[in-house]
Each structure stands twice: as structure tokens, then as C-alpha cells.
Amino acid sequence: MNPLDTPLGFCSNFLFVPGTRPERFIKALDSGASGVIIDLEDAVAAEDKDMARNAIRTAWPCFTAEQKKRLVIRSNSPGSKFYSADLILAQELDVACLLIPKSESVDEMNGAALVLPNTALIPMIETAIGLDHLREIANSNQVIRLALGNLDLQADLGMVCDPQETELQTARYQIVLASRVAQIAPPIDGVTPSTDDVVRIQDDAERAKRMGFGGKLCIHPKQVGIVKAAFMPSEEEVAWAKRVIEADKASKGGAVKLDGRMIDRPVVLLAQRTIAVAGKH
């Protein structure tokens, strides 16, 4: 299995579910979420880590092959005493994707890739060190996209952000830029803490799309539909993408103009992604 050949690169929404709540695993998969993250980190107390791993291990045979492709496990951070056991679990289950919190170095990512050669990796950028090492992390083995841990990053930087998290705009831009330079999928934006403020959730998701993010993390099923709608390509965007792909096919990969605009490889790749995202929703 090629770890880079995964639909998770196109998912616009990822729903967290605690590893200690196996009764919610199938509910999360049936919630409409494109990707589901079974959490071993923040949602699980230190004394419950073993219980959570065992719950995942027990539930795993019950998932269909299609469901396993949509499942992500969030490990504990590489610097924690729980991380090795999480990698062993991921190796045992041959998980499609591992979300690694507080990622800070290329060595951490390449080390995980050695243990999990069949697993796609999503590093979470949540610390000043991780932000400083963005480009190396983005170019690490088996990394398919980056994710922003916005709340932890605020805490690590000593920030007190306004409701729009204006103070994190530079960090968001850096993550989008590093992803593009590394030619990996657009990154995943962080969570909106409120589960009831529909306007805030919608505004956060729309800001993420405008900035170049390809998805957003969700902490409650009520957020999924709002986020999905915000990232869904419009009919005009899909129609344009189809015309670009048709023009590129007719030119057999050569340079071509469409509506006065030169269609080069980045434009074709954007069009292909637009069609893929529209289909994955």
C-alpha cells in the first residue's frame, strides 16, 4: 500500500472522537464526516491511555475496508511516554493515517515513517519549535498534509487571541505556504471551540478556505455540516475546473490558454483537486 494514496488528502472535515468512547466510533463514521480521528491524546486521561488503545484494538475488526480508509488515529506527542505504545498500536492495525500532535522535527516524522511504512502522516503544528521547522516537517517522509493545533499554539506562544484569532494569521499563512512549497495537500485548520455558535464556525471555516486551507478539524458532529458546506466547491468552480482539465487534455500537456489565462501545471493540479474535493464530499 502506498501511504500517499489515500482519500484523506482530499477530506475537508475531520471529526474527533475520544478513544475511550468506542460506542461513538461508528456514530462518528456515520455522521457525514469525511474523516474521523480517534483520539489518544487530549481526550484521554493519562490513566486511561491503555484502555483507549485496547478499545481501538477491539473495535478495529468491526470496521469495513472503506471505513478504515477514513479513519485517523491521533497519537500522543513524540516527547511523551505514551508515544511508543501508540506507534506499536498503529503498526499492529496497519492504520491508514496517523495524526501526530506537537510535531517539531523531521527526525520525528521520518522515525514514525520507518515504523509505519504503509501509513500516511499528518503532523500537527502546535508549538513555536514546530512552526520554526515547518518546511522540514512538510517535506518529511509520508507526510500528506499539515494540521494546525491553534489552541495549543496560542498557549505555547503566550498569545491571547481575539475571537477571530487575528494574531494567528501569520502562522496560518506560513503553514499554507510550507504545504504548497512541499507540494503536499493543502493543510487542515484547527478547531472552533464553540459547538453552538453557527456564525463563528461558519466564519472560521470560510476564512480557512480563503487562506488556502483544504479542511478543518471538528470537535462535534454539529460542526461537520457547516464546515463541509464552507469548503464545497461552487458550481462555477467545478465547471471551470472541468474546462481546465478538458483544455489540458486537448493540448496533451502542452501550454494552452483558457479565457485569456495560461493553463500551466499548478492550474491543472488545482482543477483536478477541485473535482476531487467535490466528489469526496
N, C-alpha and C positions, 0 to 999 in steps of 0.2 A: 504494500500500500504506500502510495506517495503521500507524505504528510501534508503537502501543499495542495493536494487535490481534494479539497473539502468545501462544501457549500457554506461553511461558516465565514468564509471571506466575503460573502455577499449579504449576510444577515444584517438587518438594520436595527434589530431589537434583541436584547438578551435579558431573560428573566432569571433573577436569583431565587434559589430555593435552599433552605438550610439542609445540610447533610444529615441532621438529626431528625428530619421530618420525612421519612420515606413514603408516608401516605400522601404526600404532596407532589412526589416526583411525576407521576402520570398526570395529575391535575395540571401541573406546570406545562408539560408537553402538550396537553390538550387545550391550553389557554389561548392559543393563537400566536404564542411567541415563536419567533423564527429559530432562536437558540435558547437553551436552558442551561444555566450554570448551577451545578450542585456545589454548594459552598462548604469548604472545610475550614475556612479562616474566621472572618469576623462573626459569622452567625453561629459559631460553635465554641462553647466554653472549653477551656484547657482540659478540664476533667472529662469532657465528652468527645474528645478527638477520636479515640479508639472506637467508641460506639458509632460515631458517624461513618468512619471507614467501613466498619462491619455492615452498617445499614446499606451503604452503596454496594458493597460486595454481594450482599444477599439479593438486592433488587436487580442487579445488572442482568442476570439471565432472563429476566422478565421483559426487558426492552426489546423491541424489534430492531432489525438492522437499520431501518430508516430513522428510528428514534435515536439510536446510538450516534448517528451522524450529526444529530442536532444537539447532542449533549456535550457540555464542557465541565470539567472539574476544576474548581479553584482550589489550589493547594494553599498551604501556609507559606509564609515568606521563606526564601532561601536561607536567611540567617536564623531561622527558628529551629528548635529541637524537634519539631514535628515534620519538617520538610522531607527528610529521608523516607519516612514511612509513607508519606503521600506519593512520592515518586515510585515506591515499590508497588503501591496500590494501582497507580496509573499504568505501570508496566504489566502488572498481572491482568488487568482488564483490557489492555490494549486500547486505551481511550483515544478518541479521535482528536481531542484538543485539550490542552492544559492551560489554564489562566494562572499566571504566576504573579502574585502581588509583590509590591515593593521591589521590583526588578531594578538592579543597579549596575549590572556589568555584562559584558559579552561572555565572560567566563561562566557566569551563572546559566545563561541561556544555552551555550554550547555544551555545558555539562549535562543539562537536562536533555538535550538532543541526543547525546551519547547513550543515555539510559533509555530514552524513548524514541528510537529511530522511526517509528511509524506514527508519531504524534505531532500534530501542529501545535505551535506555541504562541500564546498571546501574552506578552509582558505587560504588566500594569505599571504605569509611571506614576509614582505616589510620593517620591522624595526628591530633595534637591540633587542628590547624587544621581538618581535615575534620570532626571531632567538634563543634567550636565553630560551624561553619557548616551543621550538619545540616539545619535547616529550609529554608534557601535552596536547598541542593543537592536535597533531596527534592522541592521544588516547581519544579525546572528543567524545561525543555522536553524531552519524550520520555523522561523518567525513569520506568521502570515499577516499580522496586523498588530498595532499597539492599542492599548486601552488607557484611559485617563482615570486615575483614582483621585477625583477632585477634592473630596473632603480630607483625605489623609495628606494630600499635597498642601492644602491650605494650612493644616496643623503643623506640618514639617517646616513650612516657610514662615510660620508665625503670622499668617495673614488673618485679617478679619474682613471677609468679603461682604459686599452688598448683595442683595437678593439676585442680581444678575451675574454675580461673580465676575464683575468687570476686571478685578485685579488679576484674574487668571487668563485673561485674553492672550497675553504674550505666550504663556505656557501652551495654550491650545494651538496657537499658530505654529509654535516650534514642533509640536507633535505631528501636526498635519504636514509640515514641510519635511520633516525627517522621514515620514512614511512615503511621501512622493519621491524623494531623492533615492530611497532604498528600493523603490518600485514594488512595494508591498501594498496590500489593500488599504483603503482609507481607514483611519483609526476609529475607535469606539469611544464616544464621550461618556463622562461619568454620570452619576445618579442625580436625580432630583429628590431631595429628602421628603418633600411633601407628596402624599399619595392622594390627596383630595383637591389640591389647587390645580384645577384643569388648565387654567390660563398659564400658570407658571410652568407646568410640564410641557405644554404646547410651545410656549416661547423658548424654553430651553432646547427642545428638540429642533425647532426651526432655526435657532441660532447655530446649533451644531451642524446642520446641513449646509447653511450658508457659508460656514467657515471651512467646509471641506471634509467634515467627519462623515463616515459612512454608516454610523449606527450609534446607539445609545444604550446604556445599562438601565435596567428597570428593577425596582425593588418590590413591586406589587403588580398583580395581573391587571389592575385598573389602569396602569400606565401604558401597557403594551399597545393597545389600540390607538392611543393618542400618538405615541412615538412612531408606530407603523405608518399612520396616515401622513405624518410630517415628512417622512423620508420617501414616501411613494412617488416615483416619477410621474409628472403630469402627462396627459395625453399628448400634448405638444412636444414634450421632451422625448417620449417614446417614438413619436412619428419622426422627429428629427434624427434620432439615433438609427432608426431603420433606414432612412435615406442615406445617412453617412455610410453605413455598412454596405448598402447596395452600390453606392458610388465607388467605394473602395474595392469591392469585388469586381466591378466592371473594369476598373483600372488595373486589376491584377497586382495590387500592392504598389503601384506607381503613384507619383504625386498627381493630385486632382483637385479641382476647385468645386465647391458647392455653395451656391448663394454668395459667390464672391469671396468665400473663405477657403484658404488652403486646408485640405484634409491630409494631415500627416499622422504618424503613428499614435501620438498621445491622444489626438482627437478620435481616432478609430477605437482606441482602447476605452476611452470614456463612453463612447457609444455602445460598445459591447457590454460594459458594466451596467449601463442604464437598462439595457434589455434584460440582463441577468437579474438585476435587482427587482425589476417589475415582475419578473417571473417567479422569484423566490418569495414574494410577499403572499 
